[in-house]
Amino acid sequence: MKILAIETSTMLGGVALMDDSSGLIAEVRLNVKSTHSERLMTEIDHLLRQAGLKISDIDVFAVAIGPGSFTGLRIGLSTVKGFSYATGKPIVSVPTLEALAWNFPYCRYPVCTMLDARKKEVYTALFKWDKEGFLRLIDEMSIKVDRLLEQMMPYIHGKVVFTGEGTLLYRDTIIEVMGEKAIFAPPEKMIPSPANVASIGIRKATKEEFSEPVSLIPFYIRRSEAEIKNNA
């Protein structure tokens, strides 16, 4: 089974190709000041050409469904929908914060994932490794960091790993509250990986946990500014 995974939840997005038998084929990640709409198709074309594959060779398409950048999520989802309609191949959706937590499989400590939600909030969730995957101790939500740290306390009995761009923005607050209990991920582990999206996607595809393209929408958590203004 060959899977093409797209991750556009943050500025540092990318694409990965994976095979369930041979593993990761290729991955591209790029953090530049251009939108995903300007570079995503070029990245996909480059990846397929280098791998000697065509889009018709892909068996499943995986997409990071959010939360994250509203525009980025829409671009990623519309791209995989287009591929699915064109090829007749299925889609699996992968929660972005879960893909970020998968930077730390088998971790003995809880993993707190944070992405910048603006308005002095973060998109966040708290995970714990259990046997073959991550369990959610706290579900995805948008919240101010000080309130998040309060809600985390009942689940923290030692150290906790913090990862994601949100932890960089609010590092001082985290240290002030958590002290030596806080472990900050290294830079290369601070972003959701397209390869993780592919890996989780294969697991879901094996269980036939496919998403219906027509009804599949991004997992925003909260409404966009445009929606708020239109409903005002």
URMO-V16930 format. One line per field, one symbol per residue. phi: phi as a letter, one per 40 degrees, with the letter a starting at -180 (. if undefined). burial: 1 if it has 9 or more other C-alpha atoms within 8 Angstrom, else 0. A space follows every 50 residues. Layout:
# URMO-V16930
phi->???
burial->???
This chain:
# URMO-V16930
phi->.bbbbbbbcbcccibbbabccbgccaabbabbcaccccbccccccccccc cgbbcccccabbacchcicdccccccccccccccccbgccbbbbcccccc cccbcgccbcbbbbbcbgfgbbcaabbbcagbacbccbcdabaccccdcc ccdccbbacacbahdccccbdccccdccgcccbcccdcbcbccdcccccc ccdccccfccbcdcccbcccgbcccccccccc
burial->11111111111111111110000111111000000100110011001110 00000001111111111111011111100110110000111111111111 11101010111111111000111111111000010110010111100110 01000100111111111001001110000001101000111111111111 11011000011000000101000000010000
